[in-house]
Amino acid sequence: AEKENMMRKELTQNIAHELKTPVATILGYTDTIIENPQLPEEQVKQIIRRTNQQATRLEHILKDLSILNRMDEAQQMISRQMVDVSKLVSDIVSDSATALKQKGMTMSNCLPSSVFVNGNEELIFCIFRNLIDNAISYAGDNTEIKLTANEDGKFWLFELSDNGQGMQPKHLDRIFERFYRVDKGRSRSMGGTGLGLAIVKNAVQYHGGEIKARLNQPNGLIFNFSLHK
């Protein structure tokens, strides 16, 4: 009970910290417009664009928290159906083409053509979307991402790897914690909410699986996870 209370207190503090920056920024921008009614039109437009960016960041944080809360408190209300994981991942890879090209990265989708899981499509989407986005954001330019899957009885075993910069071993056991950041400044500047990998872990566990991260050799990171069929 004591450990749970400490975790809840830490989570509350982290949420407050994550919300504080965009709220303060939005207030600062809107105060500037209110207090300076004669600002040039172009400067006003720039302030509005930046305000919109911060509001969008808040929206993403709240959406991610909502997903986590649903898995924590209302699992019985989450719908399930047969999900075509192969098609879902193919769509994600297609949507990521521009981001991959901008960084000179390649994505090798080696999934079999008929990977199906009885689960929640939104949560399964979150698993693959967040892991792929995470690799695109942090593996580094001119690197490769590879996704494979194998059947093992009642489970699909997935492996998503990259040959990028990896991370220090001390972070591996903590990257699935809510709001944990390996590089706080860089993560926020790139628009991350700090909840992506926590959602991945909870969604994997909701589908009867497990997930672990390990270092790739000689460079990079590997995520191994399973989903019950």
Backbone as a chain_set.jsonl record, in Angstrom:
{"seq": "AEKENMMRKELTQNIAHELKTPVATILGYTDTIIENPQLPEEQVKQIIRRTNQQATRLEHILKDLSILNRMDEAQQMISRQMVDVSKLVSDIVSDSATALKQKGMTMSNCLPSSVFVNGNEELIFCIFRNLIDNAISYAGDNTEIKLTANEDGKFWLFELSDNGQGMQPKHLDRIFERFYRVDKGRSRSMGGTGLGLAIVKNAVQYHGGEIKARLNQPNGLIFNFSLHK", "coords": {"N": [[0.831, -1.199, 0.0], [1.948, 1.215, 0.792], [3.933, 1.523, -1.145], [2.328, 1.742, -3.408], [0.971, 4.121, -2.859], [3.1, 5.904, -2.941], [3.815, 5.684, -5.628], [1.509, 6.675, -6.854], [1.578, 9.296, -5.912], [3.951, 10.194, -7.081], [3.227, 9.945, -9.773], [1.145, 11.825, -9.939], [2.599, 14.157, -9.427], [4.262, 14.124, -11.661], [2.395, 14.383, -13.749], [1.399, 16.942, -13.214], [3.73, 18.403, -13.624], [4.229, 17.93, -16.354], [2.005, 19.139, -17.529], [2.287, 21.734, -16.783], [4.195, 23.26, -18.281], [3.191, 23.562, -21.081], [0.736, 24.877, -20.453], [1.585, 27.231, -19.14], [2.998, 28.378, -21.241], [0.966, 28.807, -23.158], [-0.638, 30.66, -21.748], [1.208, 32.729, -21.535], [1.575, 33.484, -24.238], [-1.087, 34.261, -24.964], [-1.536, 36.319, -23.144], [0.317, 38.151, -24.1], [-0.845, 38.946, -26.547], [-3.262, 40.064, -25.607], [-2.347, 42.193, -24.03], [-1.023, 43.736, -25.831], [-2.465, 45.16, -28.09], [-1.847, 46.352, -30.519], [-0.066, 44.83, -31.961], [1.839, 43.738, -34.798], [0.234, 42.137, -37.587], [1.438, 39.808, -38.657], [3.087, 38.962, -36.55], [1.164, 38.381, -34.638], [-0.09, 36.214, -35.89], [2.013, 34.37, -35.795], [2.268, 33.982, -33.032], [-0.22, 32.826, -32.525], [0.038, 30.437, -33.962], [2.053, 29.173, -32.465], [0.775, 28.981, -30.014], [-1.258, 27.218, -30.716], [0.28, 24.925, -31.218], [1.147, 24.272, -28.616], [-1.317, 23.815, -27.398], [-2.105, 21.581, -28.829], [-0.195, 19.793, -27.945], [-0.998, 19.535, -25.267], [-3.463, 18.305, -25.732], [-2.62, 15.822, -26.744], [-1.316, 14.747, -24.496], [-3.473, 14.502, -22.705], [-5.09, 12.721, -24.145], [-3.468, 10.424, -24.174], [-3.334, 9.913, -21.425], [-6.009, 9.306, -20.998], [-6.279, 6.904, -22.419], [-4.609, 5.238, -20.883], [-5.961, 5.334, -18.433], [-8.351, 4.045, -19.097], [-7.43, 1.442, -19.521], [-6.558, 0.896, -16.985], [-8.809, 1.177, -15.309], [-11.216, 0.428, -16.579], [-11.292, -2.029, -18.04], [-13.149, -3.961, -18.753], [-14.85, -2.671, -20.431], [-13.613, -2.361, -22.801], [-13.666, -3.037, -26.158], [-13.378, -6.061, -28.148], [-12.077, -7.776, -31.0], [-11.305, -9.667, -34.008], [-8.234, -8.711, -35.116], [-6.502, -7.547, -37.879], [-3.338, -7.596, -37.881], [-1.195, -7.488, -39.647], [-2.097, -5.89, -41.821], [-2.691, -3.547, -40.416], [-0.148, -2.752, -39.453], [1.146, -2.41, -41.888], [-0.222, -0.175, -42.869], [0.586, 1.728, -40.971], [3.337, 1.868, -41.491], [3.266, 2.898, -44.085], [2.134, 5.408, -43.549], [4.227, 6.475, -42.161], [6.176, 6.991, -43.965], [7.059, 9.516, -44.958], [8.266, 10.726, -42.691], [10.312, 8.878, -42.228], [11.811, 9.145, -44.605], [12.684, 11.795, -44.421], [14.62, 11.594, -42.474], [16.41, 9.912, -43.567], [16.045, 7.21, -43.084], [15.289, 3.65, -43.057], [12.624, 1.269, -43.176], [12.03, -1.988, -42.456], [9.536, -4.073, -42.923], [8.828, -7.089, -41.918], [6.73, -8.776, -41.334], [4.655, -11.699, -41.369], [2.036, -12.36, -43.805], [-0.422, -12.85, -42.71], [-1.146, -12.144, -39.894], [-3.061, -12.324, -37.15], [-4.858, -11.114, -34.346], [-6.885, -11.553, -31.516], [-8.268, -8.935, -30.211], [-8.172, -5.485, -29.078], [-8.484, -3.088, -31.481], [-7.662, -0.382, -31.473], [-5.863, -0.256, -29.304], [-3.921, -2.116, -30.099], [-3.034, -0.846, -32.379], [-1.864, 1.383, -31.116], [0.319, 0.163, -29.862], [2.099, -0.622, -31.97], [2.328, 1.768, -33.454], [3.405, 3.577, -31.538], [5.855, 2.315, -30.877], [7.182, 2.292, -33.367], [7.2, 5.051, -33.957], [8.757, 5.883, -31.819], [11.24, 4.729, -32.441], [11.793, 6.064, -34.853], [12.057, 8.657, -33.9], [14.243, 8.553, -32.109], [16.302, 6.77, -32.837], [18.094, 7.789, -34.682], [19.564, 9.486, -37.554], [19.734, 8.005, -40.846], [19.466, 5.274, -40.226], [18.244, 1.892, -39.621], [15.086, 0.349, -39.213], [13.578, -2.604, -38.095], [11.029, -5.035, -38.269], [9.796, -8.049, -37.072], [8.019, -11.22, -36.841], [6.976, -14.209, -35.172], [5.202, -17.308, -34.806], [4.217, -18.863, -31.76], [2.812, -21.298, -30.39], [0.006, -20.283, -28.703], [0.6, -17.665, -29.02], [1.76, -14.672, -30.693], [5.014, -13.734, -31.369], [6.828, -10.866, -31.348], [9.406, -8.772, -32.721], [10.935, -5.72, -32.655], [13.454, -3.848, -33.946], [16.287, -1.595, -34.032], [19.212, -0.093, -35.499], [20.402, 2.032, -34.288], [21.401, 4.676, -32.041], [20.883, 3.675, -29.542], [20.819, 3.279, -25.938], [21.885, 4.056, -22.571], [22.475, 1.246, -20.436], [21.284, 1.499, -17.882], [18.845, 2.696, -18.203], [17.07, 0.889, -19.277], [15.293, -0.671, -17.706], [13.446, 1.16, -16.948], [12.174, 2.577, -18.935], [9.535, 2.066, -19.569], [8.011, 3.269, -17.693], [5.557, 5.642, -16.637], [5.878, 8.863, -17.908], [8.623, 8.727, -17.74], [11.751, 9.766, -18.919], [14.502, 9.423, -21.055], [16.096, 11.425, -22.115], [15.213, 14.344, -21.122], [14.916, 17.041, -22.06], [15.234, 16.798, -24.865], [13.198, 14.991, -25.514], [10.814, 16.423, -24.941], [11.093, 18.586, -26.683], [10.714, 17.33, -29.069], [8.11, 16.71, -29.069], [7.074, 14.554, -27.655], [4.976, 12.824, -25.278], [5.777, 11.451, -23.083], [4.434, 9.239, -22.345], [4.104, 7.24, -24.162], [5.535, 4.69, -24.277], [4.682, 3.604, -21.899], [1.986, 3.229, -22.44], [2.283, 1.333, -24.452], [3.339, -0.876, -22.989], [1.211, -1.412, -21.152], [-0.837, -1.977, -22.967], [0.157, -4.236, -24.269], [0.224, -6.031, -22.106], [-2.511, -6.107, -21.547], [-3.342, -7.623, -23.677], [-2.488, -10.114, -22.962], [0.258, -10.494, -23.086], [3.87, -9.936, -22.844], [6.511, -7.503, -22.561], [9.831, -6.498, -23.313], [12.844, -4.579, -23.254], [16.0, -4.421, -24.822], [19.536, -4.012, -25.428], [20.746, -3.655, -28.732], [23.204, -5.286, -30.771], [25.939, -4.326, -32.804], [25.017, -1.805, -32.132], [22.149, 0.112, -31.121], [18.647, -0.641, -30.383], [16.369, -3.087, -29.099], [13.066, -4.249, -29.044], [11.258, -6.78, -27.628], [8.231, -8.454, -27.743], [5.072, -9.972, -26.904], [1.861, -11.124, -28.078], [-1.238, -12.439, -27.267], [-3.013, -14.746, -29.248]], "CA": [[0.0, 0.0, 0.0], [2.851, 2.366, 0.867], [4.568, 1.663, -2.454], [1.303, 2.217, -4.339], [0.739, 5.535, -2.56], [4.261, 6.651, -3.434], [3.726, 5.707, -7.076], [0.442, 7.601, -7.222], [2.057, 10.649, -5.63], [4.925, 10.52, -8.111], [2.505, 10.122, -11.025], [0.454, 13.109, -9.852], [3.614, 15.195, -9.585], [4.715, 14.107, -13.048], [1.332, 14.948, -14.575], [1.402, 18.39, -12.985], [4.929, 18.952, -14.257], [4.077, 17.868, -17.804], [0.976, 20.078, -17.95], [2.663, 23.098, -16.39], [4.911, 23.984, -19.332], [2.32, 24.062, -22.148], [-0.242, 25.832, -19.929], [2.285, 28.498, -18.926], [3.323, 28.937, -22.555], [-0.285, 29.312, -23.745], [-1.003, 31.882, -21.022], [2.165, 33.768, -21.907], [1.264, 33.958, -25.588], [-2.364, 34.975, -24.995], [-1.332, 37.583, -22.417], [1.039, 39.052, -25.0], [-1.809, 39.501, -27.501], [-4.213, 40.906, -24.88], [-1.688, 43.396, -23.516], [-0.413, 44.494, -26.936], [-3.459, 45.083, -29.17], [-1.33, 46.917, -31.765], [0.97, 43.972, -32.537], [1.705, 43.496, -36.245], [-0.568, 40.961, -37.91], [2.282, 38.633, -38.84], [3.524, 38.518, -35.228], [-0.012, 37.768, -34.004], [-0.254, 34.895, -36.505], [3.063, 33.499, -35.279], [1.905, 33.648, -31.652], [-1.356, 31.904, -32.588], [0.568, 29.132, -34.383], [2.769, 28.574, -31.333], [-0.245, 28.627, -29.025], [-1.905, 26.014, -31.219], [1.204, 23.809, -31.004], [1.116, 23.905, -27.202], [-2.638, 23.235, -27.127], [-2.073, 20.242, -29.409], [0.589, 18.971, -27.015], [-1.889, 19.228, -24.143], [-4.445, 17.342, -26.213], [-1.962, 14.515, -26.839], [-1.101, 14.248, -23.133], [-4.769, 14.1, -22.149], [-5.537, 11.529, -24.853], [-2.679, 9.296, -23.688], [-3.785, 9.618, -20.06], [-7.323, 8.673, -21.111], [-6.049, 5.512, -22.825], [-4.071, 4.529, -19.725], [-7.022, 5.212, -17.429], [-9.283, 3.01, -19.553], [-6.826, 0.129, -19.274], [-6.436, 0.706, -15.531], [-10.062, 1.201, -14.552], [-12.424, -0.038, -17.271], [-10.923, -3.01, -19.058], [-14.329, -4.715, -19.188], [-15.569, -1.887, -21.425], [-12.812, -2.304, -24.019], [-14.182, -4.014, -27.117], [-12.407, -6.956, -28.759], [-12.441, -8.367, -32.278], [-10.12, -10.154, -34.699], [-7.512, -7.576, -35.697], [-5.518, -7.88, -38.914], [-2.135, -6.863, -37.49], [-0.365, -7.287, -40.838], [-2.596, -4.713, -42.535], [-2.559, -2.399, -39.528], [1.258, -2.327, -39.467], [1.432, -1.919, -43.24], [-0.755, 1.191, -42.935], [1.445, 2.583, -40.147], [4.593, 2.055, -42.223], [2.975, 3.821, -45.187], [1.947, 6.74, -42.967], [5.517, 6.938, -41.621], [7.142, 7.084, -45.067], [7.644, 10.858, -45.04], [9.163, 10.915, -41.544], [11.493, 8.037, -42.461], [12.598, 9.737, -45.695], [13.309, 13.027, -43.934], [15.774, 11.247, -41.646], [17.244, 8.941, -44.281], [15.889, 5.917, -42.42], [14.532, 2.627, -43.759], [11.798, 0.426, -42.32], [11.828, -3.317, -43.02], [8.374, -4.737, -42.329], [8.96, -8.505, -42.272], [5.644, -9.557, -40.758], [3.9, -12.577, -42.275], [0.875, -11.688, -44.402], [-1.667, -13.178, -42.003], [-1.016, -12.067, -38.433], [-4.33, -11.909, -36.567], [-4.925, -11.159, -32.879], [-8.191, -11.24, -30.942], [-8.003, -7.877, -29.249], [-8.722, -4.169, -29.332], [-7.723, -2.533, -32.604], [-7.043, 0.888, -31.098], [-4.713, -0.511, -28.439], [-2.89, -2.773, -30.895], [-2.478, 0.244, -33.184], [-0.993, 2.178, -30.242], [1.559, -0.584, -29.624], [3.011, -0.541, -33.117], [2.543, 3.167, -33.784], [4.31, 4.187, -30.566], [7.191, 1.735, -30.997], [7.785, 2.767, -34.615], [7.476, 6.482, -33.78], [9.873, 5.996, -30.883], [12.47, 4.425, -33.185], [12.037, 7.161, -35.8], [12.449, 9.85, -33.152], [15.443, 8.476, -31.287], [17.374, 5.903, -33.335], [19.089, 8.616, -35.353], [19.491, 9.535, -39.01], [20.383, 6.974, -41.68], [19.441, 3.983, -39.527], [17.233, 0.958, -40.113], [14.145, -0.259, -38.265], [13.146, -3.903, -38.618], [9.972, -5.667, -37.493], [9.568, -9.451, -37.43], [7.08, -11.936, -35.962], [6.922, -15.667, -35.279], [4.169, -17.943, -33.995], [4.657, -19.77, -30.709], [1.601, -21.779, -29.721], [-1.118, -19.359, -28.669], [1.111, -16.297, -29.037], [2.639, -14.116, -31.698], [6.201, -13.122, -30.775], [7.286, -9.78, -32.211], [10.671, -8.108, -32.417], [11.2, -4.479, -33.369], [14.84, -3.478, -33.652], [16.944, -0.572, -34.839], [20.671, -0.102, -35.367], [20.731, 3.417, -33.981], [22.312, 5.058, -30.966], [20.605, 2.916, -28.319], [20.773, 4.051, -24.697], [22.659, 3.468, -21.483], [21.754, 0.106, -19.846], [20.543, 1.858, -16.665], [17.503, 3.176, -18.546], [16.248, -0.156, -19.884], [14.244, -1.144, -16.805], [12.556, 2.252, -16.545], [11.599, 3.316, -20.061], [8.092, 1.841, -19.677], [7.335, 4.014, -16.632], [4.853, 6.829, -17.11], [6.608, 10.125, -17.89], [10.079, 8.575, -17.641], [12.427, 10.226, -20.125], [15.949, 9.23, -21.089], [16.62, 12.778, -22.335], [14.002, 15.117, -20.899], [14.829, 18.199, -22.937], [15.07, 16.363, -26.25], [11.891, 14.363, -25.662], [9.769, 17.452, -24.99], [11.252, 19.402, -27.89], [10.256, 16.536, -30.211], [6.665, 16.56, -28.969], [6.659, 13.354, -26.939], [4.219, 13.057, -24.046], [6.356, 10.683, -21.98], [3.497, 8.169, -21.994], [4.004, 6.294, -25.265], [5.978, 3.337, -23.95], [3.809, 3.111, -20.824], [0.801, 2.733, -23.139], [2.688, 0.089, -25.115], [3.431, -1.956, -22.0], [-0.117, -1.745, -20.649], [-1.615, -2.581, -24.048], [0.692, -5.596, -24.448], [-0.247, -6.836, -20.983], [-3.948, -6.295, -21.725], [-3.5, -8.691, -24.662], [-1.922, -11.351, -22.439], [1.663, -10.636, -23.438], [4.923, -9.261, -22.091], [7.433, -6.747, -23.397], [11.126, -6.168, -22.726], [13.778, -3.855, -24.118], [17.407, -4.769, -24.628], [20.435, -3.347, -26.356], [21.13, -4.361, -29.945], [24.654, -5.338, -30.955], [26.772, -3.524, -31.9], [24.365, -0.55, -31.764], [20.702, 0.166, -31.28], [17.727, -1.085, -29.347], [15.44, -4.141, -29.523], [11.888, -4.51, -28.227], [10.638, -8.094, -27.821], [6.939, -8.483, -27.061], [4.163, -11.035, -27.339], [0.425, -10.868, -28.033], [-2.025, -13.668, -27.32], [-3.86, -14.795, -30.441]], "C": [[0.868, 1.252, 0.0], [3.515, 2.619, -0.492], [3.578, 2.226, -3.467], [1.021, 3.695, -4.121], [1.884, 6.4, -3.079], [4.21, 6.773, -4.959], [2.653, 6.681, -7.546], [0.873, 9.047, -7.002], [3.046, 11.098, -6.706], [4.245, 10.768, -9.45], [1.786, 11.466, -11.045], [1.428, 14.262, -10.052], [4.094, 15.279, -11.027], [3.676, 14.714, -13.989], [1.315, 16.462, -14.444], [2.579, 19.052, -13.686], [4.782, 19.003, -15.773], [3.054, 18.877, -18.314], [1.397, 21.53, -17.724], [3.279, 23.878, -17.545], [3.995, 24.455, -20.455], [1.281, 25.058, -21.665], [0.395, 27.2, -19.734], [2.612, 29.179, -20.254], [2.085, 29.533, -23.211], [-0.703, 30.622, -23.074], [-0.075, 33.037, -21.392], [1.866, 34.351, -23.274], [-0.031, 34.766, -25.622], [-2.286, 36.295, -24.236], [-0.633, 38.61, -23.298], [0.081, 39.723, -25.984], [-2.776, 40.468, -26.804], [-3.584, 42.242, -24.479], [-1.07, 44.255, -24.616], [-1.342, 44.439, -28.155], [-2.951, 45.605, -30.515], [-0.21, 46.075, -32.386], [0.75, 43.799, -34.032], [0.995, 42.183, -36.511], [0.27, 39.699, -38.026], [2.768, 38.075, -37.501], [2.375, 37.843, -34.481], [-0.224, 36.36, -34.56], [0.776, 33.905, -35.976], [2.752, 33.06, -33.851], [0.753, 32.641, -31.635], [-0.887, 30.515, -32.994], [1.256, 28.43, -33.219], [1.8, 28.174, -30.223], [-0.948, 27.345, -29.428], [-1.027, 24.785, -31.013], [1.163, 23.336, -29.558], [-0.231, 23.299, -26.813], [-2.718, 21.814, -27.673], [-1.286, 19.295, -28.512], [-0.244, 18.579, -25.793], [-2.916, 18.17, -24.538], [-3.851, 15.941, -26.274], [-1.735, 13.911, -25.457], [-2.411, 13.726, -22.55], [-5.305, 12.847, -22.831], [-4.786, 10.299, -24.352], [-3.081, 8.911, -22.27], [-5.137, 8.913, -20.079], [-7.187, 7.201, -21.488], [-5.553, 4.691, -21.64], [-5.147, 4.316, -18.664], [-8.032, 4.136, -17.815], [-8.729, 1.621, -19.27], [-6.712, -0.162, -17.785], [-7.784, 0.434, -14.874], [-11.252, 0.551, -15.25], [-12.1, -1.035, -18.374], [-12.136, -3.757, -19.598], [-15.111, -3.969, -20.259], [-14.798, -1.76, -22.737], [-13.266, -3.415, -24.963], [-13.051, -4.836, -27.718], [-12.974, -7.52, -30.059], [-11.17, -8.94, -32.895], [-9.472, -8.998, -35.448], [-6.474, -8.08, -36.688], [-4.263, -7.05, -38.657], [-1.254, -6.57, -38.698], [-0.792, -6.032, -41.601], [-2.414, -3.456, -41.708], [-1.131, -1.862, -39.56], [1.647, -1.776, -40.836], [0.957, -0.482, -43.407], [0.117, 2.16, -42.139], [2.756, 2.884, -40.878], [4.39, 3.029, -43.385], [2.828, 5.246, -44.676], [3.262, 7.345, -42.478], [6.55, 7.209, -42.713], [7.829, 8.443, -45.126], [8.641, 11.098, -43.922], [10.44, 10.103, -41.709], [12.397, 8.659, -43.521], [13.339, 10.975, -45.233], [14.572, 12.746, -43.125], [16.688, 10.225, -42.315], [17.177, 7.55, -43.694], [15.138, 4.949, -43.327], [13.769, 1.783, -42.746], [11.558, -0.888, -43.031], [10.697, -4.005, -42.271], [8.37, -6.189, -42.792], [7.87, -9.37, -41.65], [5.068, -10.511, -41.798], [2.624, -11.879, -42.742], [-0.426, -11.929, -43.643], [-1.448, -13.273, -40.502], [-2.325, -11.512, -37.885], [-4.282, -12.085, -35.052], [-6.336, -10.798, -32.449], [-7.993, -10.19, -29.861], [-8.676, -6.583, -29.632], [-7.863, -3.461, -30.378], [-7.007, -1.247, -32.237], [-5.785, 0.662, -30.263], [-3.576, -1.186, -29.206], [-2.217, -1.752, -31.823], [-1.48, 1.06, -32.358], [0.348, 1.48, -30.003], [2.545, -0.351, -30.756], [3.31, 0.902, -33.508], [3.564, 3.795, -32.845], [5.721, 3.63, -30.674], [7.9, 2.222, -32.255], [8.122, 4.252, -34.512], [8.668, 6.702, -32.863], [11.2, 5.749, -31.59], [12.808, 5.536, -34.162], [12.582, 8.385, -35.072], [13.846, 9.749, -32.562], [16.56, 7.584, -31.819], [18.475, 6.707, -34.014], [18.977, 8.516, -36.865], [20.223, 8.355, -39.65], [20.492, 5.617, -40.977], [18.298, 3.13, -40.081], [16.385, 0.44, -38.965], [13.664, -1.562, -38.897], [12.119, -4.52, -37.684], [9.737, -7.079, -37.999], [8.561, -10.06, -36.463], [7.148, -13.426, -36.234], [5.806, -16.194, -34.388], [4.804, -18.864, -32.959], [3.423, -20.212, -29.926], [0.479, -20.782, -29.834], [-0.684, -17.893, -28.753], [1.783, -15.96, -30.37], [3.793, -13.431, -30.963], [6.771, -12.11, -31.76], [8.656, -9.266, -31.764], [10.808, -6.876, -33.297], [12.577, -3.987, -32.965], [15.265, -2.301, -34.505], [18.447, -0.658, -34.597], [21.188, 1.301, -35.077], [21.616, 3.586, -32.768], [22.039, 4.332, -29.652], [20.482, 3.817, -27.102], [21.642, 3.374, -23.65], [21.835, 2.358, -20.819], [20.9, 0.475, -18.637], [19.113, 2.306, -16.948], [16.551, 2.053, -18.937], [15.088, -0.604, -19.005], [13.21, -0.073, -16.48], [11.819, 2.913, -17.702], [10.094, 3.102, -20.239], [7.318, 2.546, -18.563], [6.676, 5.266, -17.213], [5.678, 8.088, -16.852], [8.112, 9.963, -17.695], [10.703, 8.965, -18.975], [13.928, 9.981, -20.012], [16.631, 10.579, -21.234], [15.432, 13.725, -22.276], [13.85, 16.27, -21.88], [14.539, 17.809, -24.367], [13.69, 15.767, -26.485], [10.795, 15.406, -25.788], [9.863, 18.268, -26.269], [10.75, 18.665, -29.12], [8.773, 16.186, -30.098], [6.186, 15.325, -28.242], [5.924, 13.689, -25.661], [4.846, 12.366, -22.845], [5.489, 9.517, -21.565], [3.455, 7.055, -23.03], [4.376, 4.872, -24.903], [5.196, 2.751, -22.775], [2.521, 2.551, -21.429], [1.112, 1.414, -23.817], [2.7, -1.067, -24.129], [2.056, -2.377, -21.506], [-0.965, -2.429, -21.713], [-1.148, -4.006, -24.331], [0.176, -6.499, -23.336], [-1.749, -7.082, -21.073], [-4.225, -7.437, -22.702], [-2.745, -9.961, -24.269], [-0.455, -11.553, -22.706], [2.605, -9.928, -22.489], [5.814, -8.506, -23.067], [8.703, -6.434, -22.626], [11.956, -5.401, -23.754], [15.191, -4.315, -23.794], [18.24, -4.06, -25.68], [20.719, -4.252, -27.549], [22.65, -4.347, -30.057], [24.999, -5.213, -32.435], [26.103, -2.237, -31.438], [22.851, -0.688, -31.905], [19.931, -0.435, -30.127], [16.777, -2.125, -29.933], [14.289, -4.222, -28.523], [11.344, -5.877, -28.601], [9.318, -8.108, -27.055], [6.046, -9.557, -27.686], [2.731, -10.566, -27.227], [-0.296, -12.211, -28.161], [-2.944, -13.629, -28.535], [-5.336, -14.661, -30.093]], "O": [[0.574, 2.225, -0.694], [3.644, 3.761, -0.933], [3.929, 3.077, -4.284], [0.85, 4.444, -5.083], [1.66, 7.496, -3.593], [4.52, 7.826, -5.515], [2.851, 7.419, -8.51], [0.568, 9.921, -7.814], [2.99, 12.231, -7.183], [4.624, 11.681, -10.184], [1.814, 12.17, -12.055], [1.126, 15.226, -10.756], [4.308, 16.371, -11.554], [4.017, 15.461, -14.906], [1.226, 17.18, -15.441], [2.442, 20.127, -14.269], [5.16, 19.988, -16.407], [3.211, 19.416, -19.41], [0.914, 22.439, -18.401], [2.925, 25.036, -17.766], [4.005, 25.644, -20.773], [0.963, 26.002, -22.389], [-0.184, 28.216, -20.118], [2.516, 30.4, -20.378], [2.138, 30.635, -23.758], [-1.078, 31.579, -23.752], [-0.515, 34.176, -21.543], [1.899, 35.568, -23.457], [-0.08, 35.833, -26.234], [-2.902, 37.281, -24.641], [-0.951, 39.798, -23.25], [0.18, 40.926, -26.229], [-3.076, 41.543, -27.324], [-4.22, 43.291, -24.579], [-0.642, 45.38, -24.358], [-1.044, 43.755, -29.134], [-3.561, 45.329, -31.548], [0.518, 46.564, -33.249], [-0.391, 43.72, -34.488], [1.138, 41.227, -35.75], [-0.133, 38.638, -37.551], [2.854, 36.859, -37.329], [2.581, 36.855, -33.776], [-0.502, 35.425, -33.809], [0.458, 32.74, -35.736], [2.949, 31.896, -33.501], [0.749, 31.712, -30.826], [-1.354, 29.518, -32.442], [1.065, 27.232, -33.011], [1.986, 27.147, -29.571], [-1.206, 26.482, -28.589], [-1.531, 23.716, -30.67], [1.147, 22.133, -29.3], [-0.288, 22.38, -25.995], [-3.327, 20.942, -27.055], [-1.662, 18.136, -28.339], [-0.2, 17.434, -25.343], [-3.201, 17.252, -23.769], [-4.511, 14.973, -25.896], [-1.933, 12.712, -25.259], [-2.452, 12.64, -21.972], [-5.91, 11.999, -22.175], [-5.391, 9.25, -24.128], [-3.162, 7.726, -21.943], [-5.384, 8.022, -19.266], [-7.891, 6.349, -20.946], [-6.022, 3.575, -21.417], [-5.233, 3.242, -18.067], [-8.514, 3.398, -16.956], [-9.459, 0.73, -18.835], [-6.763, -1.318, -17.366], [-7.898, -0.422, -13.997], [-12.21, 0.159, -14.583], [-12.574, -0.903, -19.503], [-12.158, -4.145, -20.766], [-15.952, -4.566, -20.931], [-15.272, -1.125, -23.678], [-13.251, -4.591, -24.602], [-11.911, -4.379, -27.792], [-14.181, -7.714, -30.199], [-10.076, -8.726, -32.372], [-10.094, -8.382, -36.313], [-5.662, -8.945, -36.36], [-4.14, -5.932, -39.158], [-0.629, -5.511, -38.763], [0.045, -5.213, -41.981], [-2.025, -2.413, -42.234], [-0.924, -0.655, -39.68], [2.386, -0.796, -40.933], [1.647, 0.337, -44.014], [0.36, 3.284, -42.578], [3.224, 4.023, -40.88], [5.239, 3.883, -43.639], [3.333, 6.186, -45.29], [3.401, 8.565, -42.391], [7.675, 7.612, -42.416], [9.042, 8.518, -45.322], [9.734, 11.611, -44.16], [11.526, 10.576, -41.374], [13.616, 8.697, -43.352], [14.492, 11.188, -45.607], [15.488, 13.568, -43.095], [17.632, 9.731, -41.697], [18.138, 6.786, -43.789], [14.438, 5.366, -44.249], [14.206, 1.605, -41.609], [10.947, -0.909, -44.099], [10.868, -4.459, -41.139], [7.961, -6.489, -43.913], [8.066, -10.571, -41.459], [5.0, -10.173, -42.98], [2.188, -10.906, -42.125], [-1.43, -11.27, -43.916], [-1.553, -14.349, -39.913], [-2.658, -10.353, -38.13], [-3.743, -13.066, -34.542], [-6.919, -9.842, -32.961], [-7.601, -10.506, -28.738], [-9.63, -6.57, -30.41], [-6.665, -3.263, -30.18], [-5.864, -1.038, -32.645], [-4.762, 1.31, -30.487], [-2.406, -0.869, -28.992], [-1.004, -1.784, -32.028], [-0.392, 1.388, -32.831], [1.389, 2.134, -29.949], [3.681, 0.065, -30.531], [4.447, 1.219, -33.86], [4.487, 4.472, -33.298], [6.689, 4.384, -30.574], [9.091, 2.531, -32.214], [9.202, 4.672, -34.927], [9.488, 7.591, -33.094], [12.171, 6.472, -31.367], [13.972, 5.915, -34.293], [13.471, 9.069, -35.58], [14.566, 10.746, -32.513], [17.674, 7.635, -31.297], [19.65, 6.35, -33.933], [18.373, 7.582, -37.394], [21.171, 7.796, -39.098], [21.488, 4.908, -41.121], [17.498, 3.588, -40.897], [16.893, 0.131, -37.887], [13.377, -1.612, -40.093], [12.3, -4.533, -36.467], [9.509, -7.295, -39.19], [8.282, -9.498, -35.404], [7.351, -13.857, -37.369], [5.498, -15.609, -33.349], [5.789, -19.55, -33.233], [3.04, -19.588, -28.936], [0.038, -20.463, -30.938], [-1.5, -16.989, -28.577], [2.297, -16.832, -31.07], [3.57, -12.643, -30.044], [7.15, -12.465, -32.876], [9.007, -9.323, -30.585], [10.8, -6.97, -34.524], [12.837, -3.738, -31.788], [14.688, -2.037, -35.56], [18.893, -1.231, -33.603], [22.253, 1.704, -35.546], [22.477, 2.751, -32.492], [22.869, 4.367, -28.744], [20.088, 4.978, -27.216], [22.081, 2.239, -23.838], [20.624, 2.509, -20.654], [19.884, -0.174, -18.388], [18.267, 2.301, -16.055], [15.336, 2.252, -18.93], [14.004, -0.888, -19.516], [12.211, -0.352, -15.816], [10.926, 3.73, -17.475], [9.443, 3.853, -20.965], [6.095, 2.431, -18.497], [7.181, 5.866, -18.162], [6.117, 8.343, -15.731], [8.814, 10.956, -17.504], [10.237, 8.544, -20.034], [14.543, 10.296, -18.993], [17.625, 10.854, -20.561], [14.721, 13.892, -23.266], [12.783, 16.458, -22.465], [13.691, 18.419, -25.018], [13.077, 16.003, -27.526], [9.93, 15.287, -26.656], [8.845, 18.606, -26.873], [10.394, 19.297, -30.115], [8.24, 15.454, -30.931], [4.983, 15.068, -28.215], [6.2, 14.706, -25.026], [4.486, 12.662, -21.706], [5.759, 8.869, -20.554], [2.826, 6.023, -22.795], [3.622, 3.942, -25.188], [5.064, 1.532, -22.667], [2.022, 1.518, -20.982], [0.31, 0.481, -23.771], [2.133, -2.124, -24.404], [1.761, -3.571, -21.444], [-1.724, -3.35, -21.41], [-1.965, -4.886, -24.601], [-0.263, -7.618, -23.602], [-2.215, -8.162, -20.71], [-5.228, -8.139, -22.571], [-2.404, -10.781, -25.121], [0.046, -12.669, -22.571], [2.191, -9.389, -21.462], [5.864, -8.829, -24.253], [8.66, -6.142, -21.431], [11.784, -5.563, -24.962], [15.529, -4.565, -22.637], [17.723, -3.574, -26.685], [20.908, -5.458, -27.397], [23.305, -3.474, -29.487], [24.414, -5.92, -33.256], [26.548, -1.628, -30.465], [22.348, -1.489, -32.693], [20.471, -0.7, -29.053], [16.422, -2.06, -31.11], [14.507, -4.261, -27.312], [11.005, -6.114, -29.761], [9.285, -7.811, -25.861], [6.242, -9.98, -28.825], [2.408, -9.719, -26.394], [0.003, -13.009, -29.049], [-3.575, -12.61, -28.818], [-6.185, -14.683, -30.985]]}, "num_chains": 1, "name": "protein.A"}
